[in-house]
Amino acid sequence: MTRLPGKSLSKAIAEYLGLSEDDLRDGVRSGSSLLDAVAATGRSVEGLRQALVAAIDAGLYKAVREGRLSLTRAAALQAGSWSRADRIISA
């Protein structure tokens, strides 16, 4: 079964797909994958990847602004944003 990522990434997914977070969550709980949701909404996988990477990067830099993460560490984590987005989509 697909498992949704944390709240901010789930919000980014729902917004990109044009769904409420509740509808997205319900779909996943009923066995639909994110790829199913992409197909059902007529959106693109690449667009979802881009939305996820933007949300991941925004979270990293928010942590830097709040002093919870160094800029160096954020840059290192950012290098893996695309692969993390791919893992979330294919889960």
ChimeraX attribute file (.defattr): number of C-alpha atoms within 10 A of each C-alpha:
attribute: neighborCount
match mode: 1-to-1
recipient: residues
	/A:1	10
	/A:2	17
	/A:3	14
	/A:4	18
	/A:5	12
	/A:6	8
	/A:7	10
	/A:8	14
	/A:9	20
	/A:10	18
	/A:11	19
	/A:12	19
	/A:13	27
	/A:14	19
	/A:15	15
	/A:16	19
	/A:17	23
	/A:18	14
	/A:19	15
	/A:20	14
	/A:21	17
	/A:22	11
	/A:23	12
	/A:24	23
	/A:25	17
	/A:26	12
	/A:27	16
	/A:28	18
	/A:29	14
	/A:30	11
	/A:31	12
	/A:32	15
	/A:33	20
	/A:34	23
	/A:35	16
	/A:36	13
	/A:37	19
	/A:38	19
	/A:39	13
	/A:40	10
	/A:41	13
	/A:42	10
	/A:43	15
	/A:44	14
	/A:45	16
	/A:46	10
	/A:47	14
	/A:48	23
	/A:49	21
	/A:50	16
	/A:51	19
	/A:52	26
	/A:53	22
	/A:54	17
	/A:55	20
	/A:56	22
	/A:57	19
	/A:58	14
	/A:59	15
	/A:60	22
	/A:61	19
	/A:62	14
	/A:63	15
	/A:64	16
	/A:65	12
	/A:66	10
	/A:67	10
	/A:68	12
	/A:69	14
	/A:70	15
	/A:71	15
	/A:72	10
	/A:73	11
	/A:74	18
	/A:75	14
	/A:76	11
	/A:77	14
	/A:78	18
	/A:79	11
	/A:80	13
	/A:81	21
	/A:82	16
	/A:83	13
	/A:84	17
	/A:85	21
	/A:86	16
	/A:87	10
	/A:88	17
	/A:89	21
	/A:90	11
	/A:91	13
